[in-house]
């Protein structure tokens, strides 16, 4: 059994190396997507756009899907894949193997099992599921006018989820665990919605994967502490435009019942 962290990363290599070590000591393997291999930190799998030309980042969903596919191809023991970013850190109180076994027990039981009509039970049947640690209570806004927005951010999305191998292989008609049209925003909202629709979302408040988001910095003013590679997706008119486009995509897909997300 192995557990992989599969994320795109554009921070300086020395910063990412420290982040990766925090995961490694808890028993995780690392798969990174970098714009090119120059200055890339040590990892188990490195995906890049070098063959197409530097800077041609395919978007978060496609990059993660590619890394997950590579990990499944190269590691027959890979059972769980964690998404997020290089500012999310592992639960400090449990190893990768401990959490993976608990996930398998949960999704492999009679109430948590989802195979679908006519699907053969494989050795990975216990991994058709999505588990999101929710112990990091960042983003609580008790005064928000929308009651749905008053909880912690991580209650509303699968932003640093554990995705099981069988879910990753079969969901979205085999296109990968994340719907590939999303560039950055709302991809985690659809993942939560689809997993909920299928009855295979497990939220765990007892696990803490700390999200060291830029807005947690005392000096944060919307741009000062935001990493440069994220500003185009989150800040200013370009960021607002991206948010609107991503939200529109999510709303259209939600109205259509997330058409195409059905498992093989």
C-alpha positions in Angstrom: 0.0 0.0 0.0 1.2 3.5 -0.8 -0.2 7.0 -0.7 0.8 9.8 -3.1 0.6 13.5 -2.9 -0.1 14.7 -6.5 0.1 18.5 -7.0 1.3 21.2 -9.3 4.0 23.4 -7.8 5.6 26.6 -8.9 7.3 27.8 -5.7 11.1 27.9 -5.4 12.6 24.5 -5.2 14.2 25.1 -1.8 10.7 25.9 -0.3 9.1 22.9 -2.0 11.8 20.6 -0.7 11.0 21.5 2.9 7.3 21.0 2.2 7.9 17.6 0.6 10.0 16.5 3.5 7.1 17.1 5.9 5.0 14.7 3.9 7.8 12.1 3.4 8.5 11.7 7.1 4.8 10.7 7.5 5.2 8.0 4.8 3.9 9.7 1.7 5.3 9.6 -1.9 5.5 12.8 -3.9 4.4 13.5 -7.5 4.9 17.1 -8.7 4.0 19.1 -11.8 6.6 21.8 -12.6 6.6 24.1 -15.6 10.0 22.8 -16.4 12.6 20.5 -14.7 15.1 23.3 -14.0 15.5 23.7 -10.2 12.9 21.0 -9.5 13.0 19.5 -6.0 13.5 15.8 -5.5 10.3 13.8 -5.9 9.1 10.3 -6.9 7.4 11.5 -10.1 8.0 14.8 -12.0 5.6 16.0 -14.6 6.6 18.9 -16.8 5.6 20.7 -20.0 9.2 20.7 -21.3 8.3 18.8 -24.5 5.6 21.4 -25.4 7.6 24.4 -24.2 8.1 26.1 -20.9 5.2 27.8 -19.3 2.4 25.8 -21.0 0.8 24.8 -17.8 -2.3 22.7 -18.7 -4.3 23.8 -15.7 -4.8 22.3 -12.2 -7.2 19.5 -13.1 -5.3 18.2 -16.1 -1.9 18.4 -14.2 -3.3 16.5 -11.3 -5.0 13.9 -13.5 -1.7 13.3 -15.3 0.2 12.8 -12.1 -2.4 10.4 -10.7 -2.3 8.4 -13.9 1.5 8.2 -13.8 1.5 7.1 -10.2 -1.0 4.4 -10.9 1.0 3.2 -13.9 4.3 3.2 -12.0 3.2 2.0 -8.6 0.9 -1.1 -8.5 0.6 -0.6 -4.7 -0.7 3.0 -4.9 -4.1 3.2 -3.3 -4.8 6.8 -2.4 -3.9 10.2 -4.0 -4.0 13.5 -2.2 -4.6 16.8 -4.0 -4.2 20.3 -2.8 -1.1 22.5 -3.1 2.4 23.1 -1.7 0.9 25.1 1.1 -1.0 22.1 2.6 0.7 19.9 5.2 0.0 16.4 6.5 -1.9 15.5 9.6 0.8 15.5 12.3 -0.7 12.7 14.4 -1.2 9.9 11.9 0.9 8.2 9.3 -0.1 7.8 5.6 -0.6 4.0 6.1 -2.8 4.5 9.2 -5.1 6.9 7.4 -5.2 4.8 4.2 -6.2 1.7 6.1 -9.0 3.6 7.9 -10.2 4.8 4.5 -10.2 1.3 3.1 -12.1 0.0 6.1 -14.7 2.8 5.7 -15.3 2.5 2.0 -15.0 -1.2 1.9 -17.8 -1.8 4.4 -21.4 -2.7 3.4 -22.6 0.9 3.9 -19.7 2.7 2.2 -19.1 0.4 -0.7 -20.0 1.7 -4.2 -19.3 -0.5 -7.2 -22.1 0.3 -9.6 -24.2 -2.0 -11.7 -22.3 -4.9 -13.1 -18.9 -3.8 -12.0 -16.5 -6.5 -11.0 -15.1 -6.3 -7.5 -11.3 -5.7 -8.0 -8.5 -5.7 -5.5 -9.0 -2.0 -5.1 -12.8 -2.0 -4.5 -12.1 -0.5 -1.0 -10.8 2.7 -2.7 -13.9 3.9 -4.5 -14.3 7.0 -2.3 -13.1 10.5 -1.4 -12.0 11.5 2.1 -11.5 15.1 3.1 -9.9 16.0 6.4 -11.8 19.0 7.9 -9.9 19.6 11.1 -8.3 22.8 9.9 -11.1 25.3 10.6 -9.6 28.2 8.5 -12.1 30.4 6.7 -15.0 30.4 9.2 -17.2 33.5 8.6 -20.1 33.4 11.1 -21.5 36.8 9.8 -21.7 35.8 6.1 -25.2 36.6 4.7 -25.3 33.2 3.1 -25.6 30.5 5.8 -23.9 28.0 3.6 -20.8 30.2 3.7 -20.5 30.4 7.4 -18.6 27.2 8.0 -14.9 26.5 7.4 -13.8 26.6 3.8 -12.8 23.0 3.8 -16.4 21.9 4.8 -17.6 23.3 1.4 -15.0 21.8 -1.0 -12.6 18.9 -1.4 -9.6 21.1 -1.6 -7.1 18.6 0.0 -8.9 15.4 -0.5 -7.8 11.8 -0.4 -8.9 10.2 -3.7 -9.1 6.4 -3.9 -7.5 4.6 -6.8 -10.7 3.0 -8.0 -12.5 6.3 -7.8 -9.7 8.0 -9.7 -9.7 5.3 -12.4 -13.4 5.1 -13.0 -14.9 8.6 -12.3 -15.6 11.0 -15.1 -15.9 8.1 -17.5 -12.2 7.4 -17.0 -11.0 11.0 -17.7 -9.3 11.3 -14.3 -10.5 12.2 -10.8 -10.9 16.0 -11.6 -13.1 17.4 -14.3 -10.6 18.5 -16.9 -12.3 21.8 -18.0 -11.4 23.6 -14.7 -8.3 25.7 -14.8 -8.0 26.5 -11.1 -11.1 27.5 -9.2 -14.2 25.4 -8.5 -12.6 22.1 -9.4 -12.6 21.1 -5.7 -16.3 22.1 -5.4 -17.3 19.7 -8.2 -15.2 16.9 -6.7 -17.2 17.3 -3.5 -20.5 17.5 -5.3 -19.9 14.4 -7.4 -18.6 12.3 -4.5 -21.6 13.4 -2.4 -24.0 12.5 -5.3 -22.5 9.0 -5.4 -22.6 8.7 -1.6 -18.8 8.2 -1.3 -17.7 11.4 0.5 -16.2 11.0 4.0 -15.4 14.2 5.9 -13.1 13.7 8.9 -12.9 16.5 11.5 -10.5 14.4 13.5 -7.8 14.8 10.8 -5.9 18.1 10.3 -4.2 18.9 7.0 -3.2 22.5 7.7 -3.6 24.9 4.8 -1.0 27.6 5.1 -3.0 29.9 2.9 -1.6 33.3 2.1 -4.5 35.1 3.7 -3.6 33.7 7.0 -0.5 35.9 7.0 -0.9 38.9 9.3 0.1 41.4 6.6 -2.2 39.9 3.9 -3.8 42.6 1.8 -5.0 40.5 -1.1 -1.7 40.5 -3.0 1.3 41.1 -0.6 1.6 37.5 0.5 0.0 35.8 -2.4 2.5 33.7 -4.4 3.2 35.3 -7.8 2.1 32.3 -9.8 -1.4 32.4 -8.1 -2.1 36.1 -8.6 -3.5 35.8 -12.1 -6.1 33.2 -10.8 -7.1 35.0 -7.6 -6.3 38.8 -7.6 -7.4 41.8 -9.5 -9.6 42.0 -12.6 -8.0 38.9 -14.1 -8.6 36.9 -10.9 -12.2 38.1 -10.7 -12.7 37.2 -14.4 -11.3 33.7 -13.8 -13.6 33.3 -10.8 -16.7 34.3 -12.8 -15.8 31.9 -15.6 -15.1 29.0 -13.3 -18.3 29.6 -11.3 -20.3 29.7 -14.5 -18.8 26.4 -15.6 -19.6 24.9 -12.2 -23.2 26.2 -12.3 -23.8 24.9 -15.8 -22.5 21.5 -14.9 -24.5 21.4 -11.7 -27.7 22.2 -13.6 -26.9 19.3 -16.0 -26.3 16.9 -13.1 -22.5 17.0 -13.7 -23.0 15.2 -17.0 -20.0 13.0 -17.9 -18.9 12.5 -14.3 -20.5 9.0 -14.2 -18.1 6.2 -13.3 -17.2 3.5 -15.8 
